Amino acid sequence: MRTRKEIEKEIIVRIFQTANILQTFLDNDLASKNLTTKQFYLMIMMSSFDYNPTISEVSNALGSSRQNCMQLALKLEKNGYIKVEKDELDARSKRLYFTDKAIEFWSERDKNEDSTITKLFGYINSPDLSTTNHILNRIFEAVNNFEDRDDDY
């Protein structure tokens, strides 16, 4: 029987493996639209706001630095998916806006999304999928709270 430490290490390895495989899968799927997985993820985070978010807001949602987020945003802007503009109320802030090209991309994507999701999760039964989602959320919360913990835990 494996120890808890062995299982924990295997989970970490599997998370990294899954992330790499998923990124490759999505990069291949998005290549025809001249997008990367990270750029796609930035647009997903942008769409989670009910308004046009700032770089700072999106970088917080991504769990990434503002500089990294800005680099992704500038590539998206260069490819015509978003606009990066100074905020009207705070010239120090940059606000992100979807372009017509992005809106068209999402409308096409919504039509094809079911087949992509089925490819990823179709063979996993609903109870296992719910359990996986719950556990991944718990891991995310734990990792997100590392800064609040003592080193001794």
C-alpha positions in Angstrom: 0.0 0.0 0.0 1.3 3.4 -0.9 1.9 6.1 1.6 0.1 9.4 1.7 3.3 11.2 0.7 3.6 8.9 -2.4 0.0 9.6 -3.4 0.5 13.4 -2.9 3.6 13.4 -5.1 1.8 11.4 -7.8 -1.1 13.9 -7.7 1.3 16.8 -8.3 3.0 14.9 -11.2 -0.5 14.1 -12.7 -1.6 17.8 -12.4 1.5 18.9 -14.3 1.2 16.1 -16.9 -2.5 17.0 -17.4 -1.7 20.7 -17.7 0.9 20.0 -20.3 -1.3 17.6 -22.3 -4.3 20.0 -22.1 -2.1 22.9 -23.2 -0.8 21.0 -26.2 -4.4 19.8 -27.1 -5.7 23.4 -26.9 -2.7 25.0 -28.6 -3.3 22.6 -31.6 -7.1 23.3 -31.5 -6.5 27.1 -31.4 -3.6 27.3 -33.9 -5.8 28.0 -36.9 -7.1 31.1 -35.1 -3.6 32.3 -34.3 -4.2 31.9 -30.6 -2.4 30.1 -27.8 -3.9 28.5 -24.8 -2.7 31.3 -22.5 -4.2 33.9 -24.7 -7.5 31.9 -24.8 -7.4 31.7 -21.0 -7.0 35.5 -20.8 -10.0 36.0 -23.0 -12.0 33.5 -20.8 -11.1 35.6 -17.7 -12.0 38.8 -19.5 -15.4 37.4 -20.3 -16.0 36.5 -16.7 -16.4 40.2 -15.9 -19.7 42.0 -16.4 -17.7 45.0 -17.7 -14.4 45.7 -19.6 -11.8 44.8 -16.9 -8.4 46.4 -16.3 -5.1 44.5 -16.8 -4.8 44.4 -13.0 -8.2 42.7 -12.6 -7.5 40.2 -15.3 -4.0 39.4 -14.0 -5.5 38.7 -10.5 -8.1 36.4 -12.1 -5.4 34.6 -14.1 -3.2 34.3 -11.0 -0.4 36.0 -13.1 1.7 39.1 -12.9 0.5 42.3 -14.5 3.5 42.2 -16.8 2.8 38.7 -18.0 -0.9 39.6 -18.5 0.1 42.7 -20.5 2.3 40.7 -22.8 -0.5 38.3 -23.6 -2.9 41.2 -24.0 -0.6 43.0 -26.5 -0.3 39.8 -28.6 -4.1 39.5 -28.6 -4.3 43.1 -29.6 -1.8 42.6 -32.4 -3.9 39.7 -33.7 -7.1 41.8 -33.6 -8.9 40.0 -30.7 -8.9 42.8 -28.1 -8.1 46.5 -27.6 -5.9 47.8 -24.8 -6.8 51.3 -23.9 -6.2 53.8 -21.1 -8.9 53.9 -18.6 -11.1 57.0 -18.9 -11.0 57.6 -15.1 -7.5 56.5 -14.3 -4.9 57.1 -17.0 -2.5 54.7 -15.2 -4.8 51.8 -15.7 -5.3 49.9 -19.0 -8.7 48.5 -19.8 -9.3 45.5 -22.1 -12.1 45.4 -24.7 -13.1 42.6 -27.0 -13.1 43.4 -30.7 -15.6 42.2 -33.3 -13.1 39.5 -34.3 -13.2 38.2 -30.7 -17.0 38.3 -30.6 -17.1 36.3 -33.9 -14.5 33.8 -32.5 -16.6 33.2 -29.4 -19.8 32.7 -31.4 -18.1 30.1 -33.6 -16.4 28.6 -30.5 -19.7 28.2 -28.7 -21.0 26.1 -31.7 -18.0 23.8 -31.6 -17.4 23.7 -27.8 -19.6 20.7 -27.1 -17.4 18.4 -29.3 -14.2 19.7 -27.7 -15.5 19.2 -24.2 -16.9 15.7 -25.1 -13.4 14.8 -26.4 -11.9 15.8 -23.0 -14.6 14.4 -20.6 -17.0 12.2 -22.5 -15.6 8.9 -21.0 -15.8 10.1 -17.4 -19.0 9.4 -15.5 -20.8 12.3 -13.8 -20.1 11.3 -10.2 -16.4 11.0 -11.0 -16.4 14.3 -12.8 -18.1 16.1 -9.8 -15.6 14.6 -7.4 -12.7 15.6 -9.6 -14.1 19.2 -9.8 -14.6 19.3 -6.1 -11.0 18.1 -5.3 -9.4 20.4 -7.9 -11.2 23.3 -6.3 -9.9 22.3 -2.9 -6.4 22.0 -4.3 -6.7 25.4 -5.9 -7.9 27.0 -2.6 -5.0 25.4 -0.8 -2.4 26.6 -3.3 -4.0 30.0 -3.4 -3.7 30.3 0.3 -0.1 29.3 0.6 0.9 32.9 1.4 -1.5 33.0 4.4 0.0 29.8 6.0 2.8 29.3 8.4 5.8 27.4 7.0 5.2 24.8 9.8 1.8 23.5 8.7 
